[in-house]
Amino acid sequence: MSKPRTHFLSIEQLEAIHNSSLKVLENTGIRVLSQQALDILKKAGAKVDYDRNHVTIPRSLVEEALKRAPKTIPYCARNPKNDLILDKKETHFTTGGSPACITDWETGERRASTKDDLARWTRVADYLDNVHLVWGSLIPTDIPAPIQGLTSLVNVLRNTEKHVEGEALDARDARYQIEIAATIIGGAEQLKRRPIISAIQCPISPLTYDKGITEGAIEYGKAGVPVVIFPMPLASETAPATLAGTVVVSNAENLANLVILEFANPGAPVLYGSAAAIANLKTGEYSPGSPERALIHMALAQLVERYKLPCELCSGNSDCKVPDAQAGFERAMTITTALLMGGIDVIDGVGAIDASNAMSPELLVIDNEIIAAIRRLARGFEVNDDTLALDIINKVGPGGIFLGQKHTLEHYKQEFWLPQLSDKDTFNTWQKKGSKTMAEVARDKVHEILATHKPEPLSDSAEEEISRILKRASVELLGKNNF
C-alpha cells in the first residue's frame, strides 16, 4: 500500500530540538512539588534542591528512562474485541478534554454537564466505529468535586466496552480507580496483563510537576496502568512565542516526567503526549484550531518517532463554538496533518468545541465521519497489475463505460469512502428529504444511537463490589456515605 506521508524537520533540526530539551533539563531544571518524586529523582542521580523544589536532570537519566520505557503498550478493554495495541502501526481516536459544559441534546444550548450526560455521551462514543477508546470527557457537576473523578470512571466503564482513559488528582484517587478497574477485569495481576484503563497526567507548564497528579501517576505505574504524559504549553504564555521553543518546552516536560515515572517503576507503561498549542493573545485563551498548533504536533510526532515511544497527541478539537464550517476546516487541518505524519498511536479531542471548554454530541458524530474520510486519505492506494487495470482499460476502450465491469464491482467498496452523514444527493433530493444541515442529521443520529445502542452491562458481582468501594471512598473523601 502506498501511503501519503510527510515530515518537515530535517534530522539536524530534530537533533537540535532534542539536545535543546536536554539542556533545559540540565541547566534550567524543573520544579517538583512532590517529596516522593524529589526522593526518586535524588536517588536516580539528579541534582535536587529540596528547599526550592528544584531539580536538574543529567542527560544520562533521560537516556536510561528512554531505554526502560516500553515501546509497545496494550490498551485493553472489558470486551476483548475492542483491545488495541499501541505500536505505531495504526492511529486510534478518542474523545478528549474534561469540561463542565455540554451543548444540550435537544436545544443545542450550552449548560452544565451532569452524570447522566456523561453516561449518554459515553454510549454514543461506544457506538461510533472511529472512536476506538473513550476519555471520560465531561465533568459531572451534580457530583461533589472530591469524588467526581472516581464516579466518572465508573460511569464511563458502565457505558462502554472500549478502553477508558481517565485521570486522578492524587495517589489516593488513583488507588481507588485501580481497585475498581481490577474488580472489573478480575484482579490486580489481570489488570497488569490487560489494562482496561489508562490515565492522563498534565504537568503545569512551564516545567512544573504538581504533587497530587505526579504521585497519582506513580501509583498507576506501580499497578501497570498506562500513563499519558500530557503537557499543555501555550506559545507566548507558558512557552516561548516561537513554535520551535514551544516544542522544546513540551518535549522537555515529557522527558522529565518520563524520568520520574521510569525511575519510580522501571518498565512502567508511559505514553509521550501533548496538547501544546498557541495562546490567543486577544483573550489569553488556549487556541487549538490553528495551523501553528498543527505544526507543533507535526514536530512532536517526528520527535516521538525518534524516541520510539507510544504517543497520544491532541489534534481533534478546535476553537469553534458550534458544529459549523469552522469546526470542519479546523479539524480537517489538524487531524489530516497528524495522520499524514504516521506513528501517532492516539489522537484525542473528538467531540470537543470551544477549545475543549464544552462537548457537542452532534460534533462527536460528525467527527466520526471526518475521521473516516481522513483515514481513507491516509490509507493511500495500491499500485499493482490489478489496480493499474490495463486489461480493463483496453477492454472498455475509448468512449466506453466502466460501470458494468466486474473489476469495478470488485474494487468499488475497497477504493471509495462511503459516507454515513455527508449529503451526496442532488439538490432536489436533498430538499425532498427536509433540507437538513449536517448538524441536524447528526442530531438525528445521536437520538437514534441513544434509542438503540446498549453496551453490555457490568456483571452483578462487579457492581456489588464497586458499590462497596464507592461507599468506602465516599466516607473517606467526603466524610459521609453518598451512595
Secondary structure, 3 states (H helix, E strand, C coil): CECCCCCCCCHHHHHHHHHHHHHHHHHHCEEECCHHHHHHHHHHCCEEECCCCEEECCHHHHHHHHHHCCCCEEECCCCHHHCEEECCCCCEEEECCCCCEEECCCCCCEEECCHHHHHHHHHHHHHCCCCCEEECCCCCCCCCHHHHHHHHHHHHHHHCCCEEEECCCCHHHHHHHHHHHHHHHCCHHHHHHCCCEEEEECCECCCEECHHHHHHHHHHHHHCCCEEECCCCEECCCECCCHHHHHHHHHHHHHHHHHHHHHHCCCCCEEEEECCEEEECCCCEEECCCHHHHHHHHHHHHHHHHHCCCEEEECCCCCCCCCCHHHHHHHHHHHHHHHHHCCCCEEEEECEECCCCEECHHHHHHHHHHHHHHHHHHHCECCCHHHHCHHHHHHHCCCCCCCCCHHHHHHHHHHCCCCCCCCCCCHHHHHHCCCCCHHHHHHHHHHHHHHHCCCCCCCHHHHHHHHHHHHHHHHHHHCCCCC
